[in-house]
Amino acid sequence: MRLTDVYPASQHWELTNQLNILKEQSRTDSRLHHLKTCPDPGAGESGKSTIVKQMKIIHEDGYTQEECSQYRVVVYSNTIQSIIAIIRAMGRLGIDFGDTARSDDARQLFALASSAEEGVMTPELAGVIKRLWQDGGVQICFGRSREYQLNDSASYYLNDLDRISQQNYVPTQQDVLRTRVKTTGIVETHFTFKDLYFKMFDVGGQRSERKKWIHCFEGVTAIIFCVALSDYDLVLAEDEEMNRMHESMKLFDSICNNKWFTGTSVILFLNKKDLFEDKIQKSPLTICYPEYSGSNVFKEASTYIQCQFEDLNKRKDTKEIYTHFTCATDTKNVQFVFDSVTDVIIKANLKEVGLY
């Protein structure tokens, strides 16, 4: 079900009126002063942190130039680690360089990377990375990235190396959105939207981080669960025997059907739809779901995944899963989706205090 279908037109005025009551009562009732959103769970690398970054861009006027400058270190780290991951994978996969001269560049890459100053991309290092990235063998290995662990933003940064290696480079908002830093612990974001105050929590998705979440769930109005659609043919970084999509389904099952969250709205973000649309043409969905007999096209394959998650809901008669297909790096898409999500959250809060 799409979030835009939640409210029939006849209910629009009623919701608006109740929202005004909610705002008025929030001035005196501590229960209504905050709308707690999430903790934003999901397996590792599902796009949770990117969604939270988008909230800052959409609702807090984005990142200042100074804040963007601080991400330069992360951009360079992501870029260097991505090319290193590809070079190492070439050895494991038995892929040769297209040009034998690149072997010397690879050795130089490791030497320069180990001695590089934090936040600095020297012309020498940038040149080595650029030559390697343009090599035919490296591109073949990149095309087989499902067989090893590689940051989703690898090609984004490597294709734009000339720009990001400039001496006066300051990351753009989009560059910041694409950065990958493993979430450890809990990151809290506050913002105001539709005259209501939100608290959003971003929690680590790796298995080792999940035990830190539970106290965040107390009093939460809604859970936004993120799933990376493009993970259907990948394995976990921490367990190479476990398919990432299967892990996400297992985690979603445990949260959706948890007795503590009976009255909590569950919003499912099927994220990275752009990567999935490209990948599904080359990598069949049967890798994850052997029983799948449909075509490998976006609409049919993505709908099948949606059904797999929604069918995990054991309380269909009383609990609805609100699903949206998202691209966390697309600000307009996230803005549109969150506007709809907010209506669901407001409705849940109104129910809690007996106004809906």
C-alpha positions, 0 to 999 in steps of 0.5 A: 500500500502506498502512503498516499492512499492512507487518507481518503479526500473526505478525511483530509479536513478532519485530519487537518482539524485534529492536527490543529488540536494536537498542536494546541494541546502540545503546548501544555501536554508533555505527551504531545510535545515530541513525535518520536520517529523510529529508531530507524532500523534495518540491516547494515548499509540499507541507507538509514543514515542517508535518510537521516542526512536528508532530514538535515538537508530538507528540514534544517537548511542543509549542511554549512560549508564548514560542515561540508568541509569536514566530510572531505576526510570521509570522501577521500577515505571512501574513495581510496578504500573503494579502489583498494577493495577492487584491486584486492578483489582482482587477486581473489577473482583471478582478474588481470589488469588490462595494461600490465603497467597498472601492476606498478600503479597498484603497488604505488597505491598501497604505499601512497594510501598508507602514508597519505595525510588525512583529508589530503589527496595529492596529485600523485595519489589521484593520478594513480587512482585515476589510471587504475580506475580506467583500466579494463581489468579493474572495470571487469572486477568492478562489474563483479562487485556482488562477489565482494564487499564494495561501497555503493558510492564507489563509482560516484566518487571514482568517476568524479576524481578530477573534481574531488581531488582539486586542492580547494575541494569542498564536498557538495551536499550530494557528496555528503549524502554519498559518504559511508561511515558505519553507524555505531551506537545511536545518532539522534536528529531533531527537526521541526516539520508541519509545526511539530517537533520530531526526534529521529534516531539512527541506529547501527544496522550491523548485528553487533550494533543491534543490542544497543537499540532496544531502549530507544523504542520506548514511546516511539510513535513510528518505526521506519525500517530501511531495506536496500532492494539492491542487496538481494544478491549480496552477502553480509560483511560480517557473515558471508554465508548470509544473504543480506535480503534474508537477514533484512527479512529476519530482522523485519519479522522480529520488529514487526511482530514484536509484542512491544510494538503492537501499537507502533506504526511500521513504515517500510522503505524499500530503498536504493530503487535506482541501483536495483533497477539497474542491477535486476537486468543483469543479476536474477532475483532467483539468487535470493528467491529461488522460487521466483518465476517472474521476469527480471524487470523492476516493477514485477521484481520489486513488487515481489520483494514488497510482498515478501516483507509485507507477508511477514506481518502476523497481525494483518487484521490490526496492523498495516505496513506502509511501504514506499520505494525510495532512493535515499540520495534523491532529496526530492524523492525523500522529501515527497515520501517523508511528507506522506510518512508524517501524516501516518505518524501524526495519525498514530499520535492522535490515536494515542491521545484519543483524538482520532 
